[in-house]
Amino acid sequence: MPAIVGVAQVITLGNSSVFHIGDVYKIMPFAAAKTFSGAGSFNTGERLNVHNNLSSTNTSDPDMIDQNNAFNM
């Protein structure tokens, strides 16, 4: 069913953002990133109590090549 969209004001979009309104056939990002973080890195909220007695982050990437986005144009 078609979407009827009124006025949309976009102030800022990041480098790899996707802005989606209404019906969409295909959504493709134009950027990719890999993030390594340790235990408890992205915790948010009030009264967090995180105990990481022994923690390590494995950043080894033996294949060296991840999925690309060469055809996302």
C-alpha positions in Angstrom: 0.0 0.0 0.0 1.5 3.4 -0.9 2.6 5.7 1.8 1.5 9.3 1.8 4.2 11.4 3.5 3.9 15.0 4.5 6.8 17.4 5.1 10.0 16.0 6.6 12.8 18.2 7.8 16.2 16.5 8.1 18.8 18.6 9.8 21.8 16.2 9.8 22.6 12.7 8.7 25.8 10.9 9.6 28.2 9.4 7.1 26.6 5.9 7.1 23.0 6.9 8.0 19.9 5.6 6.3 16.9 7.9 6.1 13.7 5.9 5.5 10.2 7.3 5.0 7.3 5.3 3.6 7.5 2.3 1.3 11.1 1.3 0.3 12.2 -1.2 -2.3 15.9 -1.3 -1.2 18.0 0.2 1.6 21.7 0.1 1.1 24.4 1.7 3.4 27.3 3.4 1.7 29.8 2.9 4.5 30.9 0.1 6.9 32.8 0.0 10.1 34.2 -2.6 12.5 34.1 -1.8 16.2 36.1 -3.6 18.9 35.2 -2.9 22.6 35.8 -4.6 25.9 33.3 -6.0 28.3 30.8 -3.5 29.6 31.9 -0.8 27.1 28.4 0.1 25.8 26.4 -0.1 29.0 24.2 2.9 29.7 21.8 3.7 32.4 21.6 4.6 36.1 23.2 2.7 38.9 25.3 0.3 36.8 27.4 -2.1 38.7 29.7 -4.0 36.3 32.3 -6.4 37.5 34.9 -7.5 34.9 37.5 -9.4 36.9 39.4 -10.8 33.9 38.5 -9.5 30.5 40.2 -9.2 27.1 39.0 -8.2 23.7 40.1 -10.3 20.8 40.8 -8.0 17.8 42.4 -10.8 15.6 40.9 -10.8 12.1 42.6 -13.7 10.2 40.5 -13.4 7.0 41.5 -9.7 6.6 38.5 -9.1 4.2 34.9 -8.5 5.4 31.8 -8.1 3.3 32.1 -5.1 1.2 29.5 -2.7 -0.1 31.0 -2.1 -3.6 27.6 -2.5 -5.3 25.7 -0.1 -3.0 25.4 2.9 -5.4 
